[in-house]
Amino acid sequence: MSTVTATRPTADIDDTRSHALTHARIMLRRNLRHMQRYPSLTLMVTMMPLVFLLLFVYVFGGTLGSGLGGGMPAGMHGGRAAYAAYVAPGIILMAVAGAAQGTAIAVAQDMTEGIIARFRTMAVARSSVLTGHVVGATIQTLIGVAVVTGAAIAVGFRPHADAAHWLAAFGVILLLTFAITWVCVGLGLSSKSVETASNAPMFLMLLPFLGSGFVPTSSLPTGMRWFAEFQPFTPVNETLRGLLTGTKIGDNLVITIAWCVGVAAVSYVWSRRLYEREPKPS
């Protein structure tokens, strides 16, 4: 007695993948056109980090730079220049976190305004809609990071990184952006309204403050110090600072990769499950 096993032809699998990639490119182009049509959103992503950069460097930098102690970047001896080098990685992370709000809003708009319901009636790969949002948001975030980095250099940030360290720093930023973007896709999908989605990612903007982004964790009160040392933004910040300014990285790179991969994986699964629900009518 023979058993016949039904298998899906390889050609059909390849064709499905090809269609999914094509649809993802179409959704990405849709999101990029939104960016071109509404440049104020990209401006909003960069404005808050720029304000904090100018505030902390020019108002608090002289005093805070003199109290950095062991957290001082290589070759620095205190003062405003030392603090500009210290705070720049934290400001860059703020730019990454700041882009989260726009991602959550865009996803919530699609879910509440009926566009997802329309896509579901069409021959569109379901994964392509979320992929378009993630890749588009990543591009927008990297533009904001480039602007903020340029501004940091203009106010006195002098990185000591060579090409390899810059490439590694870019990889860390890209990995963090990917993880945070999937978190915000989930927040946008789970929000009952666009207004709720605009507020949901705000905690991400606070995490750089509650870590080593602006002052060494050793200067914080005991309870806050414990939180600062174990929250995900601190190892990312220390890794980025080490790559750009020459401070010690230790095991922070490994912890950073673990945090980002774990958060991205959990958020991806969460987002896909939320996306399978019926969209809420506006």
C-alpha positions as CSV (number, residue, x, y, z in Angstrom):
1,M,0.0,0.0,0.0
2,S,1.6,3.2,-1.1
3,T,1.3,6.6,0.5
4,V,1.1,9.7,-1.6
5,T,2.4,12.9,-0.1
6,A,1.1,16.1,-1.5
7,T,3.8,18.7,-1.8
8,R,3.5,22.3,-3.0
9,P,5.5,22.8,-6.2
10,T,8.8,24.7,-5.8
11,A,7.8,27.0,-8.7
12,D,4.6,28.0,-6.9
13,I,6.5,28.8,-3.7
14,D,9.0,30.9,-5.7
15,D,6.1,32.7,-7.5
16,T,4.5,33.5,-4.1
17,R,7.7,34.9,-2.8
18,S,8.2,37.0,-5.9
19,H,4.6,38.4,-5.6
20,A,5.2,39.2,-1.9
21,L,8.4,41.1,-2.7
22,T,6.7,43.0,-5.5
23,H,3.8,44.0,-3.2
24,A,6.2,45.0,-0.5
25,R,8.0,47.3,-2.9
26,I,4.7,48.8,-3.9
27,M,3.7,49.4,-0.3
28,L,7.2,50.9,0.4
29,R,6.7,53.3,-2.6
30,R,3.3,54.3,-1.1
31,N,4.9,55.1,2.3
32,L,7.8,57.0,0.6
33,R,5.3,59.1,-1.3
34,H,3.6,59.9,2.0
35,M,6.9,61.1,3.3
36,Q,7.4,63.4,0.3
37,R,3.8,64.7,0.5
38,Y,4.1,65.4,4.3
39,P,7.7,66.4,5.0
40,S,6.5,68.0,8.3
41,L,6.5,64.5,9.8
42,T,10.2,64.0,9.1
43,L,10.9,67.4,10.4
44,M,9.0,66.5,13.6
45,V,11.2,63.4,14.0
46,T,14.4,65.6,14.0
47,M,13.2,68.7,15.8
48,M,12.9,67.3,19.3
49,P,16.4,65.7,19.4
50,L,17.8,68.9,17.9
51,V,16.2,71.0,20.7
52,F,17.6,68.7,23.4
53,L,21.0,68.7,21.8
54,L,21.2,72.5,21.8
55,L,19.7,72.8,25.3
56,F,22.1,70.2,26.9
57,V,25.2,71.3,25.1
58,Y,24.9,75.1,25.4
59,V,22.9,75.4,28.6
60,F,24.0,72.5,30.8
61,G,27.1,71.3,28.9
62,G,29.8,73.4,30.8
63,T,28.7,72.1,34.2
64,L,27.7,68.6,33.3
65,G,30.9,68.1,31.2
66,S,33.1,68.9,34.3
67,G,31.4,66.2,36.3
68,L,31.6,63.2,33.9
69,G,34.4,61.5,35.8
70,G,35.1,58.0,34.5
71,G,32.4,58.4,31.8
72,M,34.4,61.0,29.9
73,P,35.2,60.2,26.2
74,A,38.8,59.4,25.2
75,G,41.0,62.4,25.0
76,M,38.5,64.8,26.7
77,H,39.3,66.8,29.9
78,G,35.9,68.1,30.8
79,G,33.8,71.1,29.8
80,R,31.3,71.7,27.1
81,A,33.3,69.9,24.4
82,A,33.5,66.7,26.5
83,Y,29.8,66.8,27.2
84,A,29.0,67.3,23.5
85,A,31.0,64.1,22.8
86,Y,29.3,62.3,25.7
87,V,25.7,63.3,25.0
88,A,25.7,62.9,21.2
89,P,25.1,59.1,21.1
90,G,22.1,59.6,23.5
91,I,20.7,62.3,21.2
92,I,21.1,60.0,18.2
93,L,19.1,57.4,20.1
94,M,16.4,60.0,20.8
95,A,16.1,60.5,17.1
96,V,15.5,56.8,16.6
97,A,12.9,56.8,19.4
98,G,11.3,60.0,18.1
99,A,10.5,58.4,14.8
100,A,8.4,55.8,16.6
101,Q,5.4,58.2,16.9
102,G,5.1,58.7,13.2
103,T,5.2,54.9,12.6
104,A,2.4,54.2,15.1
105,I,0.3,57.0,13.7
106,A,0.6,55.8,10.1
107,V,-0.3,52.2,11.0
108,A,-3.2,53.3,13.1
109,Q,-4.5,55.5,10.2
110,D,-4.4,52.5,7.9
111,M,-6.3,50.3,10.4
112,T,-9.0,52.8,11.3
113,E,-9.7,54.5,7.9
114,G,-10.6,51.3,6.0
115,I,-7.5,51.0,3.8
116,I,-6.5,47.7,5.3
117,A,-10.0,46.3,4.6
118,R,-9.7,47.4,1.0
119,F,-6.3,45.7,0.7
120,R,-7.8,42.5,2.0
121,T,-10.3,42.4,-0.9
122,M,-7.4,42.7,-3.3
123,A,-4.7,40.2,-4.3
124,V,-2.1,41.7,-2.0
125,A,0.3,39.7,0.1
126,R,-0.7,40.4,3.7
127,S,2.9,40.7,4.9
128,S,3.7,43.4,2.3
129,V,1.6,46.1,4.1
130,L,3.5,45.8,7.3
131,T,6.8,45.4,5.5
132,G,6.2,48.6,3.6
133,H,5.6,50.5,6.9
134,V,8.7,49.1,8.5
135,V,11.1,49.7,5.6
136,G,9.6,53.2,5.0
137,A,9.9,54.1,8.7
138,T,13.5,52.8,8.8
139,I,14.5,55.1,5.9
140,Q,12.8,58.1,7.5
141,T,14.5,57.3,10.8
142,L,17.9,57.1,9.2
143,I,17.4,60.5,7.5
144,G,16.6,62.0,10.9
145,V,19.7,60.3,12.5
146,A,21.9,61.7,9.7
147,V,20.6,65.3,10.4
148,V,21.0,64.9,14.1
149,T,24.5,63.5,13.8
150,G,25.5,66.4,11.5
151,A,24.1,68.9,14.0
152,A,26.0,67.2,16.8
153,I,29.2,67.6,14.9
154,A,28.4,71.2,14.3
155,V,28.1,71.9,18.0
156,G,31.4,70.2,18.9
157,F,31.0,66.5,18.7
158,R,34.3,65.1,17.4
159,P,34.1,61.3,16.9
160,H,37.3,59.3,16.8
161,A,35.8,56.4,14.8
162,D,37.5,55.0,11.7
163,A,35.5,53.6,8.8
164,A,35.0,50.2,10.4
165,H,33.7,51.8,13.6
166,W,31.3,54.0,11.7
167,L,30.0,51.0,9.8
168,A,29.5,49.1,13.1
169,A,27.7,52.1,14.6
170,F,25.5,52.3,11.6
171,G,24.7,48.6,12.1
172,V,23.8,49.2,15.7
173,I,21.5,52.1,14.8
174,L,19.9,50.0,12.0
175,L,19.3,47.1,14.3
176,L,17.7,49.3,17.0
177,T,15.6,51.1,14.4
178,F,14.3,47.8,13.1
179,A,13.4,46.6,16.6
180,I,11.7,49.8,17.7
181,T,9.8,50.1,14.4
182,W,8.2,46.7,14.9
183,V,7.3,47.7,18.5
184,C,5.5,50.8,17.1
185,V,3.8,48.8,14.3
186,G,2.3,46.7,17.1
187,L,1.3,49.8,19.1
188,G,-0.3,51.3,16.1
189,L,-2.2,48.1,15.3
190,S,-3.4,47.8,18.9
191,S,-4.6,51.4,19.3
192,K,-8.3,52.2,19.1
193,S,-7.7,55.6,17.5
194,V,-5.0,57.7,15.8
195,E,-4.9,59.9,18.9
196,T,-4.1,56.9,21.1
197,A,-1.4,55.7,18.7
198,S,0.2,59.1,18.8
199,N,0.7,58.9,22.6
200,A,1.5,55.2,22.9
201,P,5.2,55.4,21.9
202,M,6.0,58.3,24.2
203,F,7.7,56.1,26.8
204,L,10.4,55.3,24.2
205,M,11.4,59.0,24.3
206,L,11.9,58.8,28.0
207,L,14.2,55.7,28.1
208,P,17.4,57.6,26.9
209,F,16.9,60.0,29.8
210,L,16.5,57.1,32.3
211,G,19.8,55.5,31.2
212,S,23.3,56.6,30.4
213,G,22.3,58.9,27.6
214,F,22.8,62.2,29.5
215,V,24.6,61.4,32.7
216,P,26.6,58.3,33.9
217,T,24.3,55.8,35.6
218,S,26.7,55.9,38.7
219,S,25.4,59.4,39.4
220,L,21.7,58.3,39.7
221,P,19.9,57.3,42.9
222,T,20.0,53.6,43.8
223,G,16.5,52.6,42.5
224,M,16.8,54.6,39.3
225,R,20.4,53.4,38.8
226,W,19.3,49.8,38.9
227,F,16.6,50.5,36.2
228,A,19.1,52.5,34.1
229,E,21.7,49.8,34.1
230,F,19.3,47.0,33.0
231,Q,17.0,48.8,30.6
232,P,17.7,48.2,26.8
233,F,18.8,51.7,25.8
234,T,21.8,51.8,28.2
235,P,23.8,49.0,26.5
236,V,22.9,50.4,23.1
237,N,24.0,53.8,24.2
238,E,27.3,52.5,25.7
239,T,28.0,50.5,22.5
240,L,27.4,53.5,20.3
241,R,29.5,55.8,22.5
242,G,32.3,53.3,22.5
243,L,32.3,52.9,18.8
244,L,32.3,56.7,18.1
245,T,34.4,58.1,21.0
246,G,36.6,55.3,22.1
247,T,35.1,54.5,25.6
248,K,35.0,50.9,26.8
249,I,32.3,48.7,25.3
250,G,32.8,45.5,27.3
251,D,29.9,43.1,26.8
252,N,27.4,45.9,25.8
253,L,27.6,45.0,22.1
254,V,26.4,41.4,22.8
255,I,23.7,42.7,25.1
256,T,22.6,45.2,22.5
257,I,22.3,42.5,19.8
258,A,20.3,40.3,22.2
259,W,17.9,43.0,23.2
260,C,17.3,44.2,19.6
261,V,16.8,40.7,18.2
262,G,14.6,39.7,21.0
263,V,12.4,42.8,20.9
264,A,12.1,42.7,17.1
265,A,11.1,39.0,17.1
266,V,8.5,39.4,19.9
267,S,7.1,42.6,18.3
268,Y,7.0,41.0,14.8
269,V,4.9,38.0,16.1
270,W,2.7,40.4,18.1
271,S,2.2,42.7,15.1
272,R,1.3,39.8,12.7
273,R,-1.3,38.5,15.2
274,L,-2.9,41.9,15.6
275,Y,-2.9,42.4,11.8
276,E,-4.9,39.3,11.3
277,R,-7.8,40.8,13.1
278,E,-10.6,42.6,11.3
279,P,-9.8,46.4,11.1
280,K,-11.8,48.7,13.3
281,P,-14.2,51.1,11.4
282,S,-13.5,54.8,11.9
